[in-house]
Amino acid sequence: MNPDGRRAEELCADLLQRAGLRILARNWRCRLGEIDLVAEEAGTVVFAEVRLRRDAAYGGAGESITPAKRARLLAAARLYLAGRAPCACRFDVLLLDALAPARVQWIRDAFGE
C-alpha cells in the first residue's frame, strides 16, 4: 500500500474511534480479498472500506468501488464472520478526496446487505 493509502486508513480509523467504534482489525486479509477496517459499534460488526481519490478525472472515490470490488468485500466479510456467533453487520464506506478529517465522507450501511 502506498503511504497516502496508509495515512487515509489511519485517519479513518481515528474518525471511527472518535465516533465510539472499537477497531477489531486493520487490513484483514484472506484468500478472497482484504477489508480495510473491521470495527464494532454497539454489537454490530462494521466492515469499512476506505477510498482516497485526489483526482476525479477517472471518477471520484465512490466510483472506484466497482461491482467486482463490492463482491470481494462481501465474500471476505462472510469468511471473517464464519465460525463466529451470529451478529449484526454492516458495510460502511469512507470516501476522501484529500488527507483531511473534514474531507471524509462517511456512508454508513453503504451496501445495505
C-alpha positions in Angstrom: 0.0 0.0 0.0 1.2 3.5 -0.8 1.9 6.0 2.0 -1.2 8.1 1.2 -3.4 5.0 1.4 -1.9 4.2 4.9 -2.5 7.7 6.1 -6.1 7.7 4.8 -6.8 4.4 6.6 -5.2 5.8 9.8 -7.2 9.0 9.5 -10.4 7.0 9.1 -9.6 4.6 11.9 -9.2 7.6 14.2 -12.5 9.0 13.0 -14.3 5.7 13.7 -12.7 5.5 17.2 -13.7 9.1 18.0 -17.3 8.2 17.0 -17.2 5.4 19.5 -16.4 2.4 17.4 -13.9 -0.1 18.5 -11.3 -1.2 15.9 -11.1 -5.0 15.7 -8.8 -5.4 12.7 -6.9 -3.4 10.1 -6.2 -4.7 6.6 -7.8 -8.0 7.4 -6.7 -10.3 4.5 -8.0 -13.7 3.3 -7.9 -15.6 0.1 -11.0 -13.7 -1.1 -9.8 -10.2 -0.5 -9.0 -7.5 2.1 -11.1 -5.5 4.4 -9.5 -2.1 5.3 -11.0 -1.8 8.8 -13.2 -4.1 10.9 -14.9 -2.3 13.8 -17.6 -2.9 16.3 -20.4 -0.5 17.2 -23.0 -1.5 19.8 -22.8 -5.2 18.9 -22.7 -4.6 15.2 -19.6 -5.6 13.2 -18.7 -2.8 10.8 -16.7 -3.6 7.7 -15.3 -0.3 6.5 -13.8 0.4 3.0 -11.5 3.4 2.8 -11.1 5.0 -0.7 -8.9 8.0 -1.4 -9.1 9.7 -4.8 -7.4 13.1 -5.1 -8.1 13.4 -8.8 -11.7 13.0 -10.1 -10.6 12.6 -13.7 -11.5 8.9 -13.6 -14.3 9.3 -11.2 -14.3 10.1 -7.5 -13.6 7.8 -4.6 -17.1 6.4 -4.6 -16.9 5.4 -8.3 -13.8 3.4 -7.5 -15.9 0.8 -5.6 -16.9 -1.4 -8.6 -19.3 -4.3 -8.5 -16.3 -6.6 -8.5 -14.8 -4.8 -5.5 -18.1 -5.0 -3.7 -18.4 -8.7 -4.4 -14.9 -9.3 -3.0 -15.7 -7.3 0.2 -18.9 -9.3 0.7 -17.1 -12.6 0.3 -14.3 -11.6 2.6 -16.8 -10.4 5.2 -18.6 -13.7 5.1 -15.3 -15.5 5.7 -14.5 -13.2 8.6 -17.8 -14.0 10.2 -17.7 -17.7 9.5 -17.4 -19.7 12.7 -18.3 -16.7 14.9 -21.5 -16.3 16.8 -24.2 -14.8 14.6 -24.3 -11.0 14.9 -25.5 -7.9 13.0 -23.1 -6.4 10.5 -23.0 -3.6 8.0 -20.7 -2.1 5.3 -19.5 1.4 5.7 -17.6 3.4 3.1 -15.3 6.3 3.9 -14.5 8.4 0.9 -11.7 11.0 0.8 -10.5 13.5 -1.8 -7.8 14.8 0.5 -6.0 13.7 3.6 -8.0 15.9 6.0 -10.6 14.8 8.6 -13.0 17.4 7.4 -12.9 15.9 3.9 -14.1 12.4 4.9 -17.5 11.4 3.6 -18.7 8.5 5.9 -21.5 6.5 4.3 -23.0 4.1 6.9 -24.6 0.9 5.6 -23.5 1.8 2.1 -24.2 -1.6 0.6 -27.4 -2.4 2.6 -26.5 -6.1 2.8 
